[in-house]
């Protein structure tokens, strides 16, 4: 009946009688002290051996009496084993419950933190989406205003805003006078550049006679005035 266990107590080495070390003198005080110390160690080893032997005998005695008690009272022995098994099971279950509770607490803490982060991210994305909608609306309004401004400006210019203004044409307003000054300055510069160019490169280009030079100057003047006039009317 029951689990039988054997208790094997290791036998410590037998102490040896203290001897005088080689070269010592039996009558010296130091040699006597060393001899006394070695004797005490040997006595201590003997006491440890006695205790180990007594412990082994006690364990064997307990094992034998336990086996006899189990043979006499098998039902009580079974109950004792069941009680010990239940105690071990409850201890194991308590440890597992503690680990489970700690894991659940850790999970709930992380889940709560993740929920807060998700809520903050949702609020942030919602705000960002609203701002993007506002920005797109403002961009659309600005585009519409620019188109409306261009249409109104074109309609204003097409209606001849200078009609009915007193004074000679071309000098009725400040803008007209500024534009006239620009054309005069531009024409003088263009004429000077044309004359200078004909003087320097006329012979190379085969423009030598006065009539040919005059024709070339007229062509350059027409082209030189046509290009800025086109850009002013189209993009002005």
Residue pairs with C-beta under 8 A, 6 or more apart in sequence:
1 67
1 70
1 71
1 74
1 77
2 66
2 67
2 70
2 77
2 81
4 63
4 67
5 63
7 56
7 59
7 60
7 63
8 56
9 52
9 53
9 55
9 56
10 52
11 49
11 52
12 45
12 48
12 49
12 52
13 45
14 49
15 41
15 42
15 43
15 45
15 46
15 49
16 42
17 42
18 35
18 38
18 39
18 42
20 26
20 31
20 35
21 31
21 34
24 31
24 34
25 31
69 76
69 77
70 77
162 172
162 173
162 176
165 172
165 173
166 172
169 176
170 176
170 179
170 180
171 177
171 180
183 225
186 224
186 225
186 228
187 221
187 225
190 220
190 221
190 224
190 225
191 217
191 221
194 216
194 217
194 220
194 221
195 217
198 207
198 213
198 216
198 217
202 208
202 213
202 216
206 212
207 213
207 216
